[in-house]
């Protein structure tokens, strides 16, 4: 492609990123260091001396470590099974275990509380077995609720790691392993010495995403009332953002930590991956499992799947139950909550709002994503690699940090005062959703472009087709599956986005689904039931979109979730 | 259309892919660019198509400079090495594509007629509704050719079009492409690394090495009168024997080599006694049986290898100084000569002689 066109496109994308990504972050960082118009470290000194914030930070770190550990333990064996073995039921089991992604974990909290709480399912089972009495029940969520938060997040995030791992293993050229076997190195030895080092970059890529995600997760701890984590402390700090600069410092700490983990995952451990001399043809290396081994593989998948959808089942049952209290299953069923939800001022408008925001964000992502991918893959600009890296950066920045940045830049007296979300958050919400998911769309489009040979486009130009028309007639139709999948992912993640939504939507009329769920859950009486009903609706909605994406992208779904 | 390349230079980073190439390609000519991989031949073709721009030099179509003309306005028809058939279109739509672009759009009935005629010429009329992935390699090749030709391009560009076909199909397509190009009388530039393809199809051929033109001419000239050692070796694989000119008498040159004195016809009249030269001798020019005639160029060496090739047999003969010279004999064994059982071969002392007309004297470089 012509360089002038590429430079124009790149400049447009970079200026958008500059305005709505780097500028808010820079402003936040500056606000943490400037107090009364003077550069100072006083704010950080205050932060370090406050045991509450230190505890929050340590808790966040511990949550991230435990969650990532749990995720690896759950997903790695599954990934190896899926990439290397064939067994009965594998096709639909591998699809099913991706299901937990369709619901933000914090909605599952409603279900988990029903199951593990004082008057929940587990205690009811124990009482029914005469092992316990209602007067001395155990709160299985635990005192600090740390483990409840970690497990809920792990059950939600393991598919991301799983997809990365499967892609990495499937990419290993089977002849490399056969060569090891040929020299007498087989089984566990072969895995440890050949396979594991080869797939390490892929595992680190997935692990880093999970780590940053759980380190900065806002919704789940909030719903569990586990308030001493940095994300929640930042959220609670928005109210007095005008008076106290402490939240700025917290955000900066979180930003630096996340960016550091990202750099670590990408630079030190991840590298760029090893180039395989040949693509692995999985057909040849797929081993058929039979009998007890097949049963064990099936069982492992089934157990993880059942565990992962337990919270969702809890939500569904809650939404249909008249009362669910001191019993294994709801004692009376009803559609009352759905009827009430239909009429409630929070539910339907929030669905409408979310669809509107998510559609516009998806549209923006598709346009920017395709343009960026064309420059990255097809232009000869020397710094197109740098452009690629810059566009991927939103992955390293937690939603809560970016949302905080938007609030900062729209404070009275700032450049973007007019966008202040207290009046109307529509524009900032769309921008937030779009910026955060742009990397996924770009990756999907880049993957598509790399798969189609340049000569397909050259052939069209050679026959007299002008460049722009070549893109619409040849390039776009050929990568349409990738674009649809990338767009669907951008859309469903925008629908699921928690931290941006909770922080930016401050007026009921503009609430997206997640914020409405959170507010409903707080309402005493029928609130949690209405939240459950709304949760079921969004589950259905997102389940269908993700299923479509999986259909369109197949095995390549993993490529979208890589760093 | 006649095509003129003037002092073309193209660099990629630090590598000079094309280094001052000038070529004149005449109207209706089938011109070949031949050379080993990395010699710049594909880059040259892509510059003619407009996919990359020369750093220096000019490209002229019928005398008009086209350096700044984008690919879609050059009216060339290109067949890509991987065919580049669009997988989301049928065979018909692929071929019809060039008739649906601005400036070349024609009404649907005419389009159907032209595409149909072209597919018929390629024996592909039954495949019009298929998708490219339902075709064999040879069929894809025909579609790619039809797609390039249906637009009546000013010149046809072929980038190693036969390299993805199996040996038998390659021979068939060679004949077919030659017939088509001749019949249409279209100016054609054909890029290949396969010397047999070039020798059998080319009107004229340019031999390229490391971005430079080594020699231009009809196939017979290149084979019989190579301009230098590279051309002699690249086409037909000659034995290159180093030597020194001893005398030039009556149009005959005598050359001293490490294993004896050679006599060659002096074509260029350019060699002075004492000059260092290289002799290029084609393997098939070595005669392995005693025959009447002159006593010139008679030698003997030890047989070290016998390589059976089917229609011919190759013999490796080690001379007294260790130089290995290769001989090629058609037909089984050596007619009229001693039988050569494989086991006894290495011990056999084998005589041969070469006609002075078949000894090519080249500068030593």
Boltz contact constraints between the chains, C-beta under 6 A:
constraints:
  - contact:
      token1: [A, 455]
      token2: [B, 80]
      max_distance: 6.0
  - contact:
      token1: [A, 455]
      token2: [B, 82]
      max_distance: 6.0
  - contact:
      token1: [A, 455]
      token2: [B, 84]
      max_distance: 6.0
  - contact:
      token1: [A, 456]
      token2: [B, 84]
      max_distance: 6.0
  - contact:
      token1: [A, 456]
      token2: [B, 86]
      max_distance: 6.0
  - contact:
      token1: [A, 458]
      token2: [B, 51]
      max_distance: 6.0
  - contact:
      token1: [A, 459]
      token2: [B, 84]
      max_distance: 6.0
  - contact:
      token1: [A, 461]
      token2: [B, 71]
      max_distance: 6.0
  - contact:
      token1: [A, 461]
      token2: [B, 72]
      max_distance: 6.0
  - contact:
      token1: [A, 462]
      token2: [B, 49]
      max_distance: 6.0
  - contact:
      token1: [A, 462]
      token2: [B, 71]
      max_distance: 6.0
  - contact:
      token1: [A, 462]
      token2: [B, 78]
      max_distance: 6.0
  - contact:
      token1: [A, 463]
      token2: [B, 97]
      max_distance: 6.0
  - contact:
      token1: [A, 463]
      token2: [B, 98]
      max_distance: 6.0
  - contact:
      token1: [A, 463]
      token2: [B, 151]
      max_distance: 6.0
  - contact:
      token1: [A, 464]
      token2: [B, 72]
      max_distance: 6.0
  - contact:
      token1: [A, 464]
      token2: [B, 101]
      max_distance: 6.0
  - contact:
      token1: [A, 464]
      token2: [B, 104]
      max_distance: 6.0
  - contact:
      token1: [A, 465]
      token2: [B, 72]
      max_distance: 6.0
  - contact:
      token1: [A, 465]
      token2: [B, 101]
      max_distance: 6.0
  - contact:
      token1: [A, 466]
      token2: [B, 72]
      max_distance: 6.0
  - contact:
      token1: [A, 477]
      token2: [B, 88]
      max_distance: 6.0
  - contact:
      token1: [A, 478]
      token2: [B, 88]
      max_distance: 6.0
